[in-house]
Amino acid sequence: MVKKFSLQPLVHLSQQQHDAATRKFGQLNQQQQATQAKLDALLQFRKDYQTRFQEAEQNGMNQAELRNFQGFILRLDEAIEQQRNANEQARSQLQVGRNELQEAQRKMKSFDTLAQRHIENEKKLEAKSEQRQQDEHTGRLAAIKALAAQNED
């Protein structure tokens, strides 16, 4: 009879931790992609607005319009800087999540390896036991045949 693997609860726990780390990594990846998309949109908007500013400047504008354009570009630059910081933070969190996932994978693989070794060991023990039983059966059968042969003589 195969003995139960004593570390099976740890195998199960490591699988749960791996699943949780995988989900967390997926969420962090989505968050980082979202912050990058916002940053890209802000950069594109600033580029477009800068082009409009240059066109308006070539066509002539008064001081109030100039201050409005410059003020808006300044606010866009601040928003871009904030978004860069948010994106960098999201990248950092993504790296932490990647490290956690790799650690969870390593632990899960280690416990799986131990479980496989246990199964293989139990199979070997079972095979030895079956062989021993077969040998005993063969020995008894041979002894019975030998007794029967002696009784015939």
Phi, psi and omega in degrees: 000135183283129176284144178291142179289120186293338181264012182305320177300325178288326175298313180297316180297319180294325177293320178295318179295322177296315179299317179295318180294325178294315178298315181298317180298319178299316179295315179297323178296316178297318179298317181294320178296323179293317179293324178293319179297319177297317179298314179300319180295317179296317179297319178294318180297319179296319179299313179298317181293322178297321178296315178298322179297316180295321177295317180294323180295321179292327180277352180093136178209158180272174184300320181296315179296319179299313179297321179297313178300311182296320179296318180292319178297321177298316178295322176297318178299320178295317179296321179297317180296318177297319180291325175298317178297316179297320180293319179295320177296319178296322177296319178298313179297323178297319179295319177298316178298321177297317179296318179297319179296316179297320178294318178296321178296319180297313180297315181299317179297320179298313180292323177297320178297316178297319179297318179296319178298318179299314181299314179297318179297316180295322178296319178297316179297319179295319179296319178297318179298315178297320179296317179298316178297318179297317179296317178297317179298315180297320179296316178296318180298318179295321180294319179296318180295320180295318178295319181295321181292323179291322181291333180285330182282000000 
